[in-house]
């Protein structure tokens, strides 16, 4: 029987400036929690321009804050160019604070950015701390190269503020895969709050299959949000052009953030190859990955979890700048035999890339390389949250703080 926590509330924050990773991760956790606990309501604050393109389960909703986009050089700008970035950030900060005051959450979960984009969540963290809300920071299992993360966090005194504000830090991976804070000077106060909950397993929704799923066997090519995915798609198409023996059907998903000019060019180029079908976006990527014979991807966190969840042979061509997160994840996964990795310059070599694509469907699945692999993140998060909500309902009980 489903446990009930009447009027329990969880607020989640997802800054969303480049790609879909943060929102998709928050949505996955939210859906899992409302499935496990009746009476629980989850509200996600998101800056994703297409937050409304996804479906949400009952008792999960979102508040859209004005969008800010990250440029390829790592700088930010307002999506609406006529609005000043500082004005946009002020609006975002005000909406976040007002939402927290109105919603009055029992738990506040912040995804990846400890203080929010440019510190926009700090004021809300301070407010919620005074009213006893449990504050959680959720970190990808790989954040970035240590020297880049350390430089970024030092500017705003982030590590000290993590220790001051947060009750727990969830690392969304197992401890033997990677530590998101590796190479950093982590105070004891912060390391004591770390919980490695595990990778977040994905499953198929109970809805009908999307119309985009092709008949028969196919390789899925995905770049996530697609903002910097054009090069990978170009290289896939080029490999098919150069190698007539490459006959696998390929479904290419460009991603909603791919620049329009690049999108049109790739659709035109790919349209000349009978084995290739190109679509712009699908909000049910889980179904497309589950149906694929194999996956070619840049290897963002969500795609990686889906590759593991549906046990698909995978070829990863990671982004290598400005962040090194995908590169670090792909190297570690390749080291463990879970995926095959090519660097972007290696994928530029059409014969080499074509050979890797030809062999891909027959390479070992992740479970064959690593049979002990477990994706327990959602189960562990549910246990932790259930313990906290129990404590609020029955304050005399001891707090259950879940899996480490």
N, C-alpha and C positions, 0 to 999 in steps of 0.2 A: 504493500500500500504506500502511496505517496505521502510523505510527511508534510504537514501544513504549518506555515508560520504566517498567521494572519497579519496583514498590513506591514510585513517586512519589506524594506526597500533598499535596493542597491543602486548607486549612481556610478557610472563609468565615464571616463574621459579619454578621448581618442583624438589627438591633435590633427592628424591627417593632412600633411602638406604635400606629399609626394607618393603616389600609389595608393593601394587599398589595404595594405597589410594590417594597419592598426585597427581599423573598423572591422575587418573580417575576423580578427582575433577576438575583439570585444564581443562581437555578435555570437561567435561560437561559444564563448564562455557563458554569455547571457542565456542563450537557448538551452544549454546544458543545465543551468541552475533552475530555470523555471520548469524544466521537465522533471527535475528531482524534487522540487519543493512547491507545494500548493500555497497560494496566498502571497507568494513572493512577487514583487514587481521590480523590473530592472529598467532604468532609463540611461541611454547612452548619449553623451554629449559628443558630437562629431563635427569636424571641419571638412569632411569629405564632400566634394561637389556632387557626387552621385549617391549620397547616403540613402536617398529615397528610391533608388533603383533595386535595392534588395528587399526581400520580404522578411517580415519579423513575426515571430510567434506571438500568440496571445501573452500579455503581461510583459512584453518587451517593446519599448518604443525608443525614439531618438529625438534629440533636440539638435537642430542644425545651427552651428555658429558660422559667421562669415568666413569664406574660404581664403586661405593664404597658400600660395604655392611656393615650393622650393625650386629655385633655378638650378641648373646643372653645376654651377660654381659653388653651391651650398648656401647662397643668399636667398632671402625671402622677398616676396612682393605680394600685394593684394591681388586677388583674382580679378576684381573690378579695378581696372587701371586708373579710373578717375578718382578712386578713394585712396587717400594716403595710408601707408602701411601702419603708421602709429594710430590713426583713427580706427582702422580695422582691429588692431590689437586691443584698443580700449573697449570697443564694442564686444569683442569676444570675452574679455575679462569680466565685463559687467554681466553678460548673459550667463556665464559660468557661475559667478557668485550668486546671482538672483535665482538661478535654477536650484542651486544647493540650498538656499534659504527657504525656498518654496517646497521643494521635494522632501527635505529633512531626512536624508538617507541614514540607515543604520551602518552601512559600509560604503566607502568610496574607493573605487579601484582606478588608479591612474596608469595608463599604458605608456611605457617606455620613457617618456619625458618627465623626470621627477618633479620639476616645478612648472611643467607645461611649456608651451611654445613661448620663448622670451619671458619666462617667469609668470605667465598669465594665470596659473593655478595656485600660486603661493598664497595669495590672500584668502582663497577659498579653503585651502588646507589649514591655514591658521584659524579660520572661523570654525570649521568642522571639528578641529582638535579641541576647541573650548567646549563644544557641546557633546563630546564623548563618542563621536563617530569613529569606527574602526577604519584606519587609513592604510591602504595597500598599494604598493608599487609593483607593477608587473613588468618584468624585463624579458626580452627575447633571450634565448640561450646564448646568442652571440650579439653583442651590441655594436662593436666596431674594433678596429685595431687599438690596443691599449693606449698608445701615444696620442691618438686622435681623440679618444674619449676623455682621457685625463686632461688634455688641453681645453676641451669644451667645458668640462665640469668645473675646472679650477676657476674659470672666469666668473662664475656665479656662486662659488662656494657650495656647490651642489652636494658633495659628500656629507658635509656637516649638517646640511638641512635635511638630507635623507634621514640621518640619525635623529634629528630633532622631531620631525613630523611623523614618520611612518611607523606603524606597529609591526608590519611584516613586509618582506620583499619576496615576491614569487619569481623564481627563475623558470621560464617555460621550457625546461629540458632536463635530462638526467645529469647528475653531477659528473658522470664519467664521459659525457660527450664534450662539454665545454662549460667553463665558468664565465658568465657575462662580465664579471669584474676582475678577471685575470689580469695580472700585470699592474694593477692599480694599488695604491696605498689605502687599504680598506681598514678603517677603525674597527676595534672589537665591537663597539656598539652597533655598527652596521652589519658586520658579518654574523652576529648573533641573531639577526632578524631574517637571514636568508633561508628560504625553503626551496629546494629543487623539486618542483612538483612533477616534472616530466613533460614530454611533448604532448600537445593537445590533439587527441585523436579526432578524426573526422568521420562522419557517417553520411549515408544517403538520406535525404529528406523523404517524407512519405508522399510527397506530391508526385505528379506525373513527370516523366522524363522531359527535358527540354527538347524543342524541335531541332536544335543544332546538332544533336548527336547523330553521327553518320551511321549508315548501315555497315555491317561487317567490321573487319579489323582496321584500325587506324592508329597512327602516332599522333599524340597531342603535342602541339608546340605552343607554349604560353610564356608571356613576358610579365605576368602580373598586371599591374596598372598600365604598363606599356610606355610610360613617359620617356624611358631611355632604352626601349626594347627594339627599335627599328633595325639596329645593326645585326642582332641575332636573327631576326626574320629575313633580312636581306641575305645573310649567309646560308640559311636553310634553302631559300629559293635558288640561290646560286649553286648550291651543291646538287640540287635536282636538275638544274640546267646542264651542269657539267658531267653528270654521271647517268647514262641511260639505264644502267643496271639498278638504280635506286627506284624501286617500284612500289614501296609501301605507300598506302594512302596517308596523307597528312592533313590534319585539321589544325589550322593556325588561328589562334585568338590574339588579336593585336593588342587589346587593352584599351580602356576608355580614355586614357590620358596621352595616347600617342598623338603627336602633332599632326594636324589635318593633311598638310602637304606630304609628309612621309607616308601616312596611311594610304592616301590616294595612289601614290607611286607604287607601293608594295602590292596593293590590290590589283593594279593594272599588270604588274610584272608577274604576280603569282597566277593571275587568271589565264595565262598562256600555258600553264602546266596542268595536264589533266588529273594528275594524282593529288593536286593540292586544292583544298577548299579553305577560304579565308573568311572569318567573321570578325566583327569589331569587338564584341563584348558578350559575355553570358554571365548572369548572376548566379548560376548553378554550376560553378566550376567543379564541385565535388563529383557531380554526375558525369561530366566530360572526362575527368581523370579516371574515375572508376571504370568507365567503358573503354578506355584506351588500352592498346597493346603495350605501349611504352610512352614515356614523357620526355620532351626536350624543354628545358626551362632555364631561367636565370638563377633560380634557387632561393627566392625569398622565403621567409619563415613559413607562411601558410601553404605555399606550393610544396615545400619540403615535407610538412606534416601530412599533406594529402598523398604524396608519393609513398610515404611510409605506411599510412593508414590503409591504402588500397593496394599496397605491395607491388608497385610497378617498377620495371627496369627504367632507369633514368639517366639521361645525359645532361649534365649541368654546365652551362657557359656563364659564369658569374659576372656581375658588375664588379669592377675593380677600383672605381673612383666615383664620387669623392669619398664614399664610405667603402670600407673593406669587409663589411659584415658578410656579404654573399660569398666572397672569396674564402674567408676563414671557414665558414660553414661547409662549403663545397670541398675544401681540402680535407677537413676532418672527416666528412662523410665518405670521401673517396678512400682515405686512409683505412677506414673501417670496412671497406668493400661494399658500402651501401649504394653508391652511385658511381658513375664514371664522370670525370671532369675534363673539360677542355678550357684553356684560357681563351679570351676573345681573339688574340692574335693567332692561336692554333685553329680556331673555327673559321678564320679568314682564309685558311688554306683549303680551297674547295675539295680537292681529292681526299685530303685527310678527313674533313668533316663528313663527306659523303660516305667514306668507309665506316666511320663511327655510326652514322645513321643507319646504314645497311645492317650492321651487326647488332644494333640496339635491342630489337625485340627478343633476341636470343640470349642476351646477357642475364646473369643471375638476378632474381628479384631480391629486394633487401632482406627478406626473411631467410633466404637461402644462404646469404653471406653472414647474417647475424641472427640466428634463431632465438637468441635470448632478448631481442629488442622488445621493449614494452612501451606502449604509449598510454600512460596513466594520468596525464595532467588533469583532465576534466574530472575524473573520479576523485583525485586527491584534493582538488579545489573544492569540490562539492562537500567532502568530509570536513574540510577546514571551515567553510562557510556555515555548514550545519551546526558545527560546534559553537561558533560565535553566536548564531541566532538562538541556539538552545540557551546559551549563557544569558542572553538578553531576556528571554522568556522566563527562564528559571535562574535568577542570579545566584542562588545558593550552590548551583552546580559548578564544578571546576571547568575551566576553559579547555576545550579540545583544540589543539593547534595543528593537527593534521600531520601529513607525511613530510619527512625531511629528505 
